[in-house]
Each structure stands twice: as C-alpha cells, then as structure tokens.
Amino acid sequence: MNRSTRTNGRHAGSPRSSGGFRATEGSRSGGGPRSGGPRSSGRSYSKGPSRRPAALQGEFALPVTVTPALPPVEDFGALGLPDGVVQTLTRLGVTEPFPIQAATLPNSLAGRDVLGRGRTGSGKTLAFGLAVLARTAGQRAEPRRPRALVLVPTRELAQQVTDALTPYAKAVRLRMATVVGGMSIGRQAGALRAGAEVVVATPGRLKDLIERRDCQLDDVAITVLDEADQMADMGFLPQVTELLDQVRSGGQRMLFSATLDRNVDLLVRRYLNDPVVHSVDPSAGAVTTMEHHVLHIHGADKYATTTEIAARDGRVILFLDTKHAVDQLTTHLLNSGVRAAALHGGKSQPQRTRTLSQFKSGQVTALVATNVAARGIHVDDLDLVVNVDPPADHKDYLHRGGRTARAGGSGSVVTLVTSAQRRDMNRLMVAAGITPQTIQVRSGEAELTRITGARTPSGVPVTIAAPPKEGSRRAGGSPARGRRPRDGRARRAYASRTQGGGASQGGAPQGASQNRAA
C-alpha cells in the first residue's frame, strides 16, 4: 500500500505553466473565487499576483484548508456508512481503505468540499463514490432532475465509474445513469426521464441532453470532477464551467485529479469552498511499485523490437501517437501471429467496448492504442505498458504508465527511444520526477527479453473476431436504424467488481483482491 502525505501550501494567484513540451489546451476559460450565485461561463477573471511558493512539476501550490480536516480512518466500518454499503464492501472483499479514501471519506461524508490528488489507480473512485452514494441514499430524484453528478473526461472512464459504483448503488436503492457520446442519446434521455439519482457523464453529451430539456441540474447537491486535469487538457473547461454553474449553489463539490496544473487551479479557486486537501505526488507511487525503462533503439529496428515485445507471454498495452500508426502496427502484429487489437478515437463506442472486453478476457493479448486508453481503463494484473512512440509530456507519461501497477500492484513502463528522441525524453523524465533504467538494446537480445519478456512471434497470421460495426443488427435485438448500437452494458456480468472501477468484462473473480482497481 502506498504511503501518502497531506501537503498544504499557500495559494497565491495564478501558477506558471505546466512543465510539459506542448501547450496545454482548454485555457480559454477563466477562473475566480467561488460565490453563491451562478456565473456566466464566458466571463474572464483576474489571475492575481504571480508570486507563489514553488510547486512540484509546474503545478500550482495547494490551497490552505481553513477548517481543520477530520482525521483519517483505518477501516470502512468507522465511517458510519449505510448498512447496505458496508455489506457490499465485505461481500466484494474490500476491507481496508487506501490512503486517499482513508483521508477524504470522513470529510466528504460530513459534506466538506474535497481536493484530492493522486496517481491513477490510487483509489479515487471509491474515495468520492462512497460519499456520493451514502449522502444521496434515501433520496428520490424527480424525472430529469438528478441529485448527484460525476463528470469525467472519457466514455471509458464513465463506464468504469458506473461499473464500480453500481453494486453499492443497488445496495441503497439508488438509480444510476451513464451519459456519454457514441451511444443512443434517446436511450440515455429515457433513463433520465425515468429518474436517476446519480448521473455519471461526459461534459459534451450532458450538455446536449440539457439543451434537449431531458436533464436539469437544479437539484444536484453533490458534484464530482474526476480526472479534472484531462478535462482541462482536452479543452472541456468551458463546458465544465457551464455545467457547474447550473448545479445547486452551495452544494458539495469534490475534485480529483492525478496532476494539478494551472487549468485545474481555475476550477479549484472558482468552485471549491475551503476544501480538505489530500495530495500524493503522482510519481511517488510509481517509484515504489513501478519500474521505468528507457530502451535506446535504432530506428530501423523499432518494428522488430516492438513485435517481439508484443509477442510476450502475457498482456501488454502498446501506445502510439496516431490512429493510422495504431492500425498499421495492429495489422502487422496480426500477420506476425500476435493476438492484437486496435483502440483509438476512430472506433465507435461499441467497437471500443468489445475490444476492451477481448483484452480483459485474454482473447486479445496486445492492445495497440492511442492516448484514448491512457486514462479511465482498468485491467487486472496488467504488468507491462510500452510507449512505442514516447509521449509528448510528463502528464501523458504518468497516465499511460498508470494502466499498470495500479493500487499498490507492480508493473513496468518501457519507452522505446531513438537517438533523435533522447533529449526530449530526458527532459520529460525530469519533469515527471522519475529516474529510469536506461539501456541500449536490439531485437533478439537477451536484455530485451529480460526487461519485457520479448520473444520471437510465431509468424502464423491470426484473426480476432471483429467488433460490431455501426448500424449492424445486434444479437437478439433490432437493427440500429442508423444509430450507433448500444454497448449492452446491462448484459455484462459484474465479474470484476473492484473498488476503482475495474470493468466487468473478464476481470478478477468476486472476492479476489477486490481493493486493487480503484
């Protein structure tokens, strides 16, 4: 279990830019102190003085908590959770809270605003999820008017949060709705019209449903922003602020993020009121539970090296920069005898859901992906992530690597670096606060096998059953009639009920180390 510390610093105005190599997106939206009344999302706010204490990796200094925080707890039984939630925790084998849960739950259950920073896989899902469910239990939402809202940046993370919290929501008779793009908006509108106490949503689709008058946020008393840094990086801040301005004034706000740069600072200053702060250095957990390797390779040897790593005995995620490169490598791996599949933003949501299911079940052993898989995806016992193309900045590196060594587990992150990329990679590692093991390797060498498990592929082409295409007829259902088909979430068994949202397809059996996936 990772050890954590609570770090408070003086919050003094606008921070410097993040230490990455590319400009951060989403900086169009202004920030300012939170007030009781609504604000226009387009308004600009003063950034204040630029002087502030130094913050790690270009992040802003954490705000000072005025009201003392309640002390951490050592077990869930000390939190006064509803009986149904406690029984479900026990049934799923979740017995001991992770540090971020132990520190924040006493305060969030008391109604305090929370600012939580921790590396991906540190237990954030239950850290906010149990508080949301416990404080909403016993309430009944009117049609179109949810009582709690969880905003996330990606479809995969929305589904993961829903899967993780559903067993606990059922235990206290709360209805959940998942609102994401790439799925039938009519079906999602129907769920909201029927009434849902807790909505897990991506900003764009929720905004669409509000404009259709299928959802109102006036009754939302608890709002969570999960992976706030990615929402900022993806340019969602204008949509996020517009949505937050519609929720009930004076309600509880919780913000969780793996990194805290200037864009997240805007949200903290504008929407959090005297938050309880819990911070774990996002690279600290990785130092103790994760190995970092930088493999210097010759450009001409890159494909052969990648192929041998992909052919290892065990699952691996391979990250590349572009959709075209992902598709090209996937085809090459399949022709080489590696059970590979592609995951990127060009795939429909049903295709992406099916591919992840195949990877989690072991039908696919090499998942070739763009950054769409860098956040919001949990796979049990994944021990290797490979950056075939080095990431652009340290935040991307941390989030890609966060697919392994989750919640105290162990794993390795390997980055393939050509001579032209060495200088940028060195700077990135400094920004991430990581000292990797660096070595020159070639395909076929024993050192490559020792570090990654690489081996020579069979060379016999393989075929993976294709995910369903949009507009096709689903098994046992009717034609999609021009709309993207549903993902069939209701038909998926909750075989991997884990506290961080390990998805239900092909995950760990019930009771098997359930606290690992937060």
TORLOSE-775420 format. One record per residue (C-alpha): residue number from 0; x, y, z. Coordinates in Angstrom, 3 decimals. Layout:
N
 resi       c1       c2       c3
  NUM        X        Y        Z
...
***
This chain:
518
 resi       c1       c2       c3
    0    0.000    0.000    0.000
    1    1.377    3.397   -0.939
    2    2.097    5.794    1.871
    3    0.605    9.243    1.442
    4    1.003   12.709    2.865
    5   -1.282   15.685    3.095
    6    0.513   18.763    1.824
    7   -0.852   22.265    2.189
    8    0.796   25.308    0.651
    9   -0.090   28.979    0.415
   10   -2.310   29.587   -2.582
   11   -1.227   32.835   -4.164
   12   -2.663   33.551   -7.556
   13   -2.090   32.117  -10.949
   14    0.529   29.418  -11.402
   15    3.126   29.052  -14.019
   16    2.518   26.824  -16.992
   17    2.905   23.075  -16.827
   18    6.334   21.653  -17.396
   19    5.427   19.612  -20.470
   20    6.546   20.104  -24.053
   21    3.280   21.158  -25.631
   22    0.906   23.960  -24.739
   23   -1.965   22.934  -22.501
   24   -5.364   23.020  -24.136
   25   -8.521   24.349  -22.608
   26   -7.071   27.557  -21.181
   27   -9.797   29.688  -22.682
   28  -11.962   29.507  -19.604
   29  -11.316   31.949  -16.794
   30  -11.245   31.309  -13.081
   31  -12.127   33.152   -9.946
   32  -13.293   32.680   -6.400
   33  -16.413   30.664   -5.848
   34  -19.580   32.508   -4.933
   35  -23.095   31.501   -4.082
   36  -24.655   32.748   -7.292
   37  -24.306   31.476  -10.857
   38  -21.681   32.822  -13.205
   39  -21.521   33.081  -16.941
   40  -19.064   30.510  -18.239
   41  -17.595   33.015  -20.682
   42  -16.585   35.596  -18.111
   43  -12.910   36.401  -17.614
   44  -11.350   36.662  -14.163
   45   -8.204   38.261  -12.814
   46   -5.327   35.907  -12.331
   47   -3.986   37.779   -9.296
   48   -0.331   38.153   -8.352
   49    2.153   35.820   -9.957
   50    4.338   35.313   -6.866
   51    3.784   31.969   -5.096
   52    5.820   29.227   -3.435
   53    7.484   26.798   -5.782
   54    5.283   23.831   -6.742
   55    6.443   20.438   -7.990
   56    6.469   19.864  -11.768
   57    4.967   23.255  -12.615
   58    1.810   22.561  -10.595
   59    0.077   25.214   -8.531
   60    0.527   25.391   -4.777
   61   -2.277   23.608   -2.949
   62   -4.792   25.797   -1.129
   63   -4.681   26.129    2.639
   64   -7.545   24.399    4.446
   65   -9.008   26.888    6.930
   66  -11.270   24.458    8.770
   67   -9.278   21.548   10.237
   68   -9.860   18.240    8.490
   69  -11.253   15.217   10.269
   70   -8.595   12.563   10.942
   71   -8.183    9.569    8.607
   72   -9.839    6.251    9.397
   73   -8.300    2.801    9.385
   74  -11.315    0.795    8.236
   75  -14.596    1.380    6.445
   76  -16.587    0.339    9.498
   77  -15.602    3.554   11.279
   78  -17.252    5.776    8.670
   79  -20.911    5.247    9.545
   80  -21.772    4.141    6.006
   81  -25.240    2.690    5.283
   82  -25.538   -0.982    6.193
   83  -26.072   -1.995    2.575
   84  -22.835   -0.326    1.513
   85  -20.863   -1.940    4.348
   86  -22.287   -5.357    3.496
   87  -21.390   -4.899   -0.174
   88  -17.844   -3.854    0.697
   89  -17.480   -7.017    2.760
   90  -19.001   -9.211    0.079
   91  -16.639   -7.825   -2.550
   92  -13.601   -8.262   -0.327
   93  -12.950   -4.524    0.138
   94  -11.691   -4.401    3.701
   95   -9.034   -1.712    4.107
   96   -9.234    1.807    2.644
   97   -6.430    3.152    0.519
   98   -4.755    6.348    1.793
   99   -6.791    8.717   -0.376
  100  -10.005    7.025    0.809
  101   -8.983    6.970    4.464
  102   -8.105   10.683    4.360
  103  -11.006   12.108    2.354
  104  -14.047    9.952    3.208
  105  -14.537   11.209    6.797
  106  -14.644   14.751    5.420
  107  -16.663   14.142    2.257
  108  -19.238   12.163    4.256
  109  -19.517   15.220    6.528
  110  -20.314   17.386    3.489
  111  -16.926   19.090    3.078
  112  -15.543   20.036   -0.318
  113  -12.548   17.889   -1.246
  114   -9.482   18.371   -3.422
  115   -7.750   15.053   -3.966
  116   -4.583   14.500   -5.961
  117   -3.266   11.014   -6.503
  118   -1.819    8.936   -9.321
  119   -4.230    6.924  -11.387
  120   -5.141    3.688   -9.666
  121   -4.765    5.163   -6.174
  122   -8.378    4.555   -5.142
  123  -10.130    7.742   -6.199
  124  -13.313    6.083   -7.457
  125  -14.455    4.843   -4.070
  126  -12.979    7.915   -2.401
  127  -15.709   10.016   -3.967
  128  -18.187    7.277   -4.895
  129  -18.970    6.042   -1.385
  130  -19.537    9.597   -0.196
  131  -21.855   10.363   -3.122
  132  -23.931    7.229   -2.553
  133  -24.058    7.481    1.242
  134  -25.106   11.142    1.187
  135  -27.701   10.549   -1.548
  136  -29.171    7.367   -0.012
  137  -32.823    7.685    0.897
  138  -33.497   10.435   -1.664
  139  -35.627   10.039   -4.771
  140  -34.932   12.018   -7.912
  141  -37.725   13.559   -9.908
  142  -37.749   12.835  -13.650
  143  -34.893   14.630  -15.441
  144  -33.548   16.030  -12.150
  145  -30.619   14.013  -10.718
  146  -29.385   14.572   -7.169
  147  -25.668   13.866   -7.747
  148  -23.364   14.328  -10.742
  149  -19.991   12.797  -11.593
  150  -18.240   14.443  -14.547
  151  -15.455   12.511  -16.303
  152  -13.468   13.194  -19.485
  153  -13.894    9.922  -21.410
  154  -16.520    7.319  -22.236
  155  -14.347    4.522  -20.897
  156  -13.894    6.222  -17.549
  157  -17.631    6.920  -17.307
  158  -18.393    3.249  -17.837
  159  -15.692    2.223  -15.386
  160  -17.050    4.509  -12.657
  161  -20.570    3.231  -13.276
  162  -19.464   -0.402  -13.133
  163  -17.519    0.228   -9.931
  164  -20.338    2.000   -8.092
  165  -23.352    0.022   -9.326
  166  -23.163   -2.757   -6.679
  167  -23.105   -0.152   -3.904
  168  -25.842    1.944   -5.518
  169  -28.091   -1.106   -5.729
  170  -27.449   -1.815   -2.049
  171  -29.002    1.561   -1.116
  172  -31.610    1.533   -3.912
  173  -30.175    4.389   -5.908
  174  -30.607    4.576   -9.661
  175  -27.574    5.416  -11.818
  176  -27.464    6.674  -15.393
  177  -24.436    6.852  -17.683
  178  -24.446    9.720  -20.172
  179  -21.720    9.587  -22.841
  180  -21.245   10.254  -26.519
  181  -21.141    7.494  -29.104
  182  -24.268    5.842  -27.694
  183  -28.000    6.311  -28.250
  184  -28.928    9.723  -26.873
  185  -32.579    8.701  -26.915
  186  -31.967    5.787  -24.609
  187  -29.949    7.981  -22.238
  188  -32.695   10.596  -22.265
  189  -35.169    7.865  -21.387
  190  -33.126    6.873  -18.353
  191  -33.074   10.466  -17.153
  192  -36.789   10.912  -17.735
  193  -37.438    7.766  -15.690
  194  -35.434    9.264  -12.845
  195  -31.839    8.684  -11.785
  196  -30.366    9.872   -8.519
  197  -26.725    9.657   -9.690
  198  -25.572   10.580  -13.192
  199  -22.076    9.773  -14.490
  200  -21.448   11.866  -17.588
  201  -19.017   13.276  -20.082
  202  -19.474   17.054  -20.468
  203  -20.453   17.175  -24.142
  204  -23.256   14.627  -24.033
  205  -24.666   16.028  -20.779
  206  -24.751   19.481  -22.345
  207  -26.638   18.040  -25.318
  208  -29.242   16.440  -23.046
  209  -29.696   19.675  -21.103
  210  -30.243   21.572  -24.363
  211  -32.864   18.959  -25.290
  212  -34.522   19.599  -21.919
  213  -34.033   15.985  -20.954
  214  -31.962   16.935  -17.900
  215  -31.826   19.743  -15.353
  216  -29.120   20.235  -12.752
  217  -31.009   22.427  -10.259
  218  -31.390   19.557   -7.771
  219  -27.763   18.397   -7.925
  220  -26.377   18.741   -4.399
  221  -23.121   16.795   -4.854
  222  -20.821   17.278   -7.838
  223  -17.620   15.370   -8.568
  224  -14.976   16.190  -11.162
  225  -12.893   13.083  -11.785
  226   -9.651   13.319  -13.786
  227  -10.060   17.084  -13.859
  228   -6.643   17.589  -15.431
  229   -7.600   15.601  -18.503
  230  -10.841   17.534  -18.889
  231   -8.742   20.696  -18.897
  232   -6.191   19.259  -21.324
  233   -8.936   18.138  -23.711
  234  -10.403   21.635  -23.853
  235  -13.531   20.827  -21.828
  236  -13.209   23.693  -19.353
  237  -15.848   25.930  -20.996
  238  -18.360   23.057  -20.952
  239  -17.418   22.042  -17.412
  240  -17.805   25.553  -16.019
  241  -21.103   25.983  -17.842
  242  -22.401   22.778  -16.237
  243  -21.080   23.606  -12.771
  244  -22.773   26.994  -12.913
  245  -26.109   25.184  -13.310
  246  -25.901   22.967  -10.232
  247  -27.359   23.994   -6.907
  248  -25.401   26.848   -5.317
  249  -23.796   25.960   -2.016
  250  -23.713   22.262   -2.852
  251  -20.814   19.932   -2.133
  252  -18.008   19.802   -4.698
  253  -15.232   17.226   -4.958
  254  -12.368   17.437   -7.434
  255   -9.973   14.555   -8.028
  256   -7.006   14.683  -10.364
  257   -3.685   12.972  -10.961
  258   -1.927   16.272  -11.691
  259   -2.790   19.869  -10.771
  260   -1.743   22.429  -13.329
  261   -2.971   25.943  -13.937
  262   -6.189   24.889  -15.654
  263   -7.274   22.780  -12.687
  264   -6.336   25.745  -10.480
  265   -9.107   27.724  -12.154
  266  -11.669   25.111  -11.138
  267  -10.340   24.875   -7.585
  268  -10.450   28.624   -6.993
  269  -13.823   29.092   -8.599
  270  -15.800   26.131   -7.308
  271  -14.244   24.626   -4.155
  272  -15.031   26.228   -0.800
  273  -12.397   25.651    1.923
  274  -11.611   22.177    0.586
  275   -9.994   19.388    2.529
  276   -6.775   18.705    0.631
  277   -5.216   15.289    0.222
  278   -2.219   15.077   -2.055
  279    0.070   12.262   -3.110
  280    2.902   13.022   -5.516
  281    1.650   11.400   -8.752
  282    5.080    9.934   -9.440
  283    5.780    8.819   -5.860
  284    3.645    5.717   -6.012
  285    5.144    4.762   -9.317
  286    8.672    4.902   -7.887
  287    7.979    2.141   -5.374
  288    5.610   -0.091   -7.327
  289    6.604    0.511  -10.930
  290    9.816    0.023  -12.879
  291   10.661    2.564  -15.572
  292   12.858    1.550  -18.500
  293   14.056    3.686  -21.394
  294   15.316    1.447  -24.190
  295   17.547    3.163  -26.715
  296   16.985    1.558  -30.102
  297   17.907    2.069  -33.740
  298   15.062    3.464  -35.802
  299   15.362    0.659  -38.353
  300   14.981   -1.905  -35.558
  301   11.903   -0.341  -33.951
  302    9.271   -2.515  -35.642
  303   11.114   -5.746  -34.928
  304   11.659   -4.768  -31.296
  305    8.013   -3.806  -30.866
  306    6.829   -7.048  -32.465
  307    8.929   -9.204  -30.145
  308    7.643   -7.325  -27.089
  309    4.046   -7.705  -28.286
  310    4.587  -11.457  -28.692
  311    5.450  -11.852  -24.983
  312    3.626  -14.318  -22.772
  313    1.091  -12.022  -21.116
  314   -0.894   -8.915  -21.906
  315    0.639   -5.600  -22.902
  316   -0.618   -2.165  -23.936
  317    1.365   -0.503  -26.720
  318    0.919    3.268  -27.071
  319    1.428    5.120  -30.352
  320    0.722    8.699  -31.370
  321   -1.714    8.370  -34.269
  322   -4.704    6.285  -35.300
  323   -3.022    5.393  -38.587
  324    0.090    4.127  -36.801
  325   -2.084    2.076  -34.428
  326   -3.970    0.437  -37.288
  327   -0.766   -0.210  -39.223
  328    1.009   -1.861  -36.277
  329   -2.073   -3.905  -35.373
  330   -2.244   -5.339  -38.888
  331    1.471   -6.161  -38.780
  332    1.150   -7.893  -35.403
  333   -1.817   -9.988  -36.520
  334    0.114  -11.076  -39.602
  335    3.059  -11.968  -37.336
  336    0.957  -14.222  -35.135
  337    0.235  -11.820  -32.249
  338   -3.353  -11.574  -30.983
  339   -3.603   -7.799  -31.286
  340   -6.424   -5.274  -31.491
  341   -6.576   -1.516  -32.065
  342   -8.165    1.064  -29.772
  343   -8.443    4.710  -30.770
  344  -10.914    7.544  -31.192
  345  -11.782    6.476  -34.726
  346  -13.567    3.390  -33.388
  347  -17.240    3.528  -32.432
  348  -18.086    3.101  -28.770
  349  -19.472   -0.448  -29.254
  350  -16.238   -1.390  -31.049
  351  -14.136    0.088  -28.253
  352  -16.200   -1.688  -25.600
  353  -15.857   -5.016  -27.414
  354  -12.098   -4.600  -27.893
  355  -11.570   -3.855  -24.204
  356  -13.656   -6.891  -23.296
  357  -11.476   -9.069  -25.530
  358   -8.327   -7.654  -23.957
  359   -9.558   -8.171  -20.411
  360  -10.637  -11.743  -21.162
  361   -7.290  -12.598  -22.792
  362   -8.679  -13.166  -26.286
  363   -6.503  -10.199  -27.261
  364   -3.058  -10.063  -25.659
  365   -1.630   -6.891  -27.257
  366   -3.773   -3.757  -27.105
  367   -2.427   -1.179  -29.550
  368   -3.766    2.239  -28.612
  369   -3.552    5.994  -28.816
  370   -3.965    8.110  -25.694
  371   -7.672    7.234  -25.645
  372   -6.616    4.286  -23.466
  373   -4.279    6.294  -21.245
  374   -6.986    7.118  -18.707
  375  -10.104    5.526  -17.389
  376   -9.207    1.935  -18.252
  377   -8.512   -0.671  -15.607
  378   -7.292   -4.162  -16.461
  379   -6.471   -6.597  -13.671
  380   -2.886   -7.874  -13.499
  381   -1.529   -5.848  -16.409
  382    2.212   -5.713  -15.739
  383    3.629   -4.008  -18.849
  384    2.957   -0.782  -20.716
  385    5.102    0.136  -23.725
  386    5.461    3.606  -25.199
  387    6.291    2.678  -28.779
  388    6.076    6.393  -29.502
  389    7.288    8.419  -26.498
  390    4.545   10.613  -25.017
  391    4.547   14.343  -25.637
  392    4.713   15.415  -21.985
  393    5.136   14.079  -18.461
  394    1.402   14.006  -17.738
  395    0.777   11.708  -20.694
  396    3.642    9.526  -19.469
  397    2.188    9.216  -15.971
  398   -1.279    8.402  -17.234
  399   -0.117    5.874  -19.797
  400    2.003    4.202  -17.158
  401   -0.916    4.280  -14.764
  402   -2.546    1.407  -16.648
  403   -0.122   -0.881  -14.789
  404    0.956   -1.067  -11.131
  405   -2.485    0.046  -10.070
  406   -3.369    0.477   -6.411
  407   -0.189   -0.921   -4.953
  408    0.418   -3.567   -7.602
  409    3.644   -3.846   -9.561
  410    4.463   -3.343  -13.200
  411    6.857   -1.893  -15.747
  412    6.714    1.003  -18.159
  413    9.021    0.692  -21.156
  414    9.677    3.542  -23.594
  415   11.382    2.969  -26.951
  416   13.608    5.926  -27.788
  417   15.589    6.599  -30.937
  418   18.676    8.792  -30.932
  419   16.691   11.811  -32.148
  420   14.267   11.483  -29.233
  421   16.752   11.127  -26.371
  422   16.991   14.786  -25.384
  423   13.220   15.275  -25.218
  424   12.834   12.032  -23.279
  425   15.414   13.131  -20.730
  426   13.541   16.392  -20.175
  427   10.246   14.544  -19.858
  428   11.612   12.234  -17.171
  429   12.932   15.183  -15.196
  430    9.505   16.831  -15.380
  431    7.877   13.592  -14.200
  432   10.320   13.236  -11.319
  433   11.430    9.783  -12.496
  434   14.895    8.298  -12.894
  435   14.511    5.406  -15.350
  436   16.807    2.488  -16.037
  437   18.323    3.196  -19.443
  438   19.942    0.677  -21.771
  439   20.736    0.205  -25.460
  440   19.000   -2.859  -26.906
  441   18.344   -4.575  -30.222
  442   15.690   -7.058  -31.243
  443   16.556  -10.648  -30.369
  444   18.832   -9.699  -27.480
  445   18.609  -11.331  -24.065
  446   18.342   -7.949  -22.302
  447   15.179   -7.124  -24.235
  448   13.693  -10.447  -23.138
  449   14.749   -9.906  -19.522
  450   13.121   -6.478  -19.305
  451    9.959   -7.060  -21.341
  452    9.515  -10.809  -21.808
  453   10.021  -10.327  -25.542
  454   10.102  -13.394  -27.744
  455   10.001  -14.296  -31.417
  456    6.416  -14.362  -32.732
  457    5.047  -17.491  -34.373
  458    4.716  -15.899  -37.796
  459    1.371  -17.637  -38.315
  460   -1.290  -14.984  -39.025
  461   -4.168  -14.834  -36.553
  462   -7.676  -13.406  -36.797
  463   -9.563  -11.718  -33.962
  464  -13.350  -11.650  -34.193
  465  -14.205   -8.140  -35.371
  466  -16.140   -5.812  -33.052
  467  -19.669   -4.979  -34.287
  468  -19.921   -2.301  -36.907
  469  -22.171    0.677  -36.517
  470  -25.643    0.152  -37.913
  471  -25.410   -3.635  -37.753
  472  -28.018   -5.914  -36.175
  473  -27.171   -6.826  -32.608
  474  -27.679  -10.342  -31.325
  475  -31.241  -10.748  -30.101
  476  -32.093   -7.146  -30.966
  477  -33.401   -4.960  -33.721
  478  -31.481   -3.048  -36.384
  479  -29.803    0.132  -35.189
  480  -31.768    2.199  -37.750
  481  -28.871    4.471  -38.482
  482  -27.856    4.997  -34.875
  483  -24.846    3.568  -33.125
  484  -25.867    0.395  -31.320
  485  -25.889    0.115  -27.544
  486  -22.924   -1.341  -25.703
  487  -25.084   -3.955  -23.963
  488  -23.943   -2.884  -20.508
  489  -26.951   -4.492  -18.842
  490  -25.939   -7.879  -20.206
  491  -22.415   -7.783  -18.851
  492  -21.870   -9.749  -15.658
  493  -20.205   -7.932  -12.784
  494  -17.358  -10.444  -12.625
  495  -14.779   -7.858  -11.665
  496  -16.458   -5.750   -9.004
  497  -13.469   -3.773   -7.914
  498  -13.381   -0.631   -5.943
  499  -11.672    1.532   -8.547
  500  -13.985    0.560  -11.338
  501  -12.334   -2.469  -12.852
  502  -14.697   -3.127  -15.708
  503  -16.898   -6.134  -15.580
  504  -15.612   -7.992  -18.595
  505  -13.035  -10.604  -17.958
  506  -11.843   -9.136  -14.672
  507  -10.900  -10.699  -11.390
  508  -13.405  -13.085   -9.803
  509  -15.536  -11.884   -6.961
  510  -13.643  -11.716   -3.703
  511  -10.211  -11.851   -5.333
  512   -8.264   -8.831   -4.184
  513  -11.168   -6.512   -4.904
  514   -9.457   -3.425   -3.496
  515   -6.932   -3.235   -6.306
  516   -8.822   -1.469   -9.055
  517   -9.691    1.860   -7.524
***
